[in-house]
Amino acid sequence: MRVALSQITSTGSPADNLTLVRRSVTAAADAGASVVVLPEATMARFGTPLAPVAEPLDGPWATAVAAIAEEHGVLVVAGMFTPADDGRVFNTLLATGFGQHVGYDKVHLFDAFGFTESRTVAPGSDLVTVTVDDVTFGLATCYDIRFPGVFTGLADRGASAVLLGAAWGAGPGKREQWELLVRARALDSTCWVAACGQADPTESGLAPHATAPSGIGYSMVAGPSGAVTAQLGAADDLLVTDLDLELVGTTRAAIPVLANRRL
């Protein structure tokens, strides 16, 4: 299965970011990808007022992404914001294409390192999977990477790979944590983990937001034994790689951590 990670720098404009989605998907499809993953907050960067830009999954922004996915015959996964009943929004990972149009509402909110996502974002409650050519993909978002149960739970639901969008906050040790956590969650779940983050805005000459997570780049793919098979640097870029899905079965036979769990 050929998967593309499009590491972009979102702006505060959903319309401008839709142009980035179209450009990314076109390039990925031309490279033969069946799945195209963009970061968390693709619709609008953090630090943007979220309630005014939030739209339902049948709204114009998600509908436009669906049309792009259909045009190119791929699954597109991209972070957006949808309205919540309490006046906040959901941090939603849209997955659209191959007859599917669903959203995963981020369960674990980033109330850490001095940022309080829950002030404006409501938590989701359900895990979500999608299917492409009989392969089940789980969905996860950023801070979820610190919670192994999300990934083992998705594996229990049949996932062979997890697609994760992120806007990873910068700071001392944060890149090392990102790389360690992606590898650990792959190993925990014996799944492929394809983790696409926002690029480091400073690489494009832009100032990061003073308090909101803007991204550090280093999108990466880790196999079911935790080995990194592909990774980008800090700048805007496109990574296209093939996932050897047979490796999931052989790894689970050799390291049957899912079958051996007792708690």
C-alpha positions, 0 to 999 in steps of 0.5 A, spaced: 500 500 500 503 506 497 501 512 502 503 519 502 505 524 508 504 531 506 508 535 511 505 542 510 505 549 514 497 551 514 495 558 514 489 561 518 485 561 512 481 555 510 480 557 503 488 557 502 489 551 506 484 547 501 489 549 495 495 546 499 490 540 500 489 540 492 496 541 491 498 535 495 493 530 493 495 531 486 502 530 487 501 524 491 496 521 486 501 522 481 506 518 485 502 512 485 499 513 492 492 510 494 492 514 501 494 521 502 495 524 510 495 531 511 497 534 518 492 536 524 489 543 523 490 542 516 483 546 515 486 552 519 492 553 524 492 553 531 492 560 534 486 561 529 479 562 532 476 556 531 469 556 532 468 561 526 472 556 521 468 550 524 464 546 519 460 540 519 463 534 515 457 535 510 460 543 510 463 546 504 470 545 506 470 537 507 465 536 501 471 540 497 476 535 500 471 529 498 471 532 491 479 532 491 479 525 493 474 522 488 477 526 483 484 522 484 481 516 486 485 516 493 483 516 501 485 523 504 486 524 511 486 531 514 485 535 520 479 540 521 474 543 526 467 541 527 462 544 531 460 541 538 454 542 542 457 546 547 460 552 543 467 549 543 469 545 537 471 538 535 478 537 533 476 532 527 481 528 523 477 527 516 478 521 512 474 521 505 475 517 499 473 510 496 466 511 498 467 513 505 466 520 509 468 520 516 471 524 522 475 522 528 474 527 533 480 527 537 479 523 544 486 526 548 486 533 548 493 537 549 492 540 556 500 540 557 506 544 556 502 550 558 497 549 552 490 548 554 486 545 548 480 543 552 478 550 553 476 551 546 476 544 544 471 538 546 473 531 547 471 525 542 469 519 545 470 513 539 475 510 535 474 510 528 477 506 522 477 506 515 478 501 509 482 501 503 482 495 498 481 490 504 486 494 509 483 497 515 486 503 517 486 506 524 485 514 525 489 518 531 491 525 532 497 528 535 497 527 543 493 521 542 500 518 541 502 518 548 496 513 550 498 506 548 490 504 548 488 508 542 493 504 538 492 497 541 484 499 541 485 500 533 489 494 532 483 490 536 478 493 531 482 490 525 487 496 524 494 494 520 496 501 520 494 507 524 494 514 520 496 520 525 495 527 524 499 532 528 501 539 530 507 537 534 509 543 539 516 545 539 521 545 545 527 542 548 526 534 547 520 534 543 523 532 537 526 526 541 519 525 544 515 525 537 520 520 534 520 515 540 512 515 541 511 514 534 516 508 534 513 505 541 506 506 539 507 502 532 511 496 537 505 496 542 500 495 537 504 491 531 501 496 526 504 501 521 504 508 524 504 513 519 505 520 522 504 526 519 505 533 522 505 540 521 512 543 518 516 547 522 514 554 520 520 557 521 523 553 515 518 557 510 520 564 514 514 564 518 514 566 525 511 560 530 505 562 534 507 564 541 503 559 545 499 554 540 503 548 537 505 550 530 509 544 528 516 541 528 516 537 521 519 530 522 513 526 519 515 519 519 513 512 518 514 506 523 513 499 521 510 494 526 517 492 530 518 499 531 523 500 526 523 507 522 522 506 514 522 513 512 522 520 515 522 527 513 526 533 515 523 540 518 521 543 512 514 543 507 515 536 504 512 530 501 514 523 503 511 517 499 512 510 501 510 503 501 507 499 507 509 492 507 502 489 510 504 482 510 510 484 515 504 486 520 502 478 520 509 476 521 511 481 526 505 479 530 506 471 529 513 473 532 511 478 537 504 476 539 503 482 544 496 483 542 494 476 543 499 475 550 495 481 553 492 479 560 490 486 562 
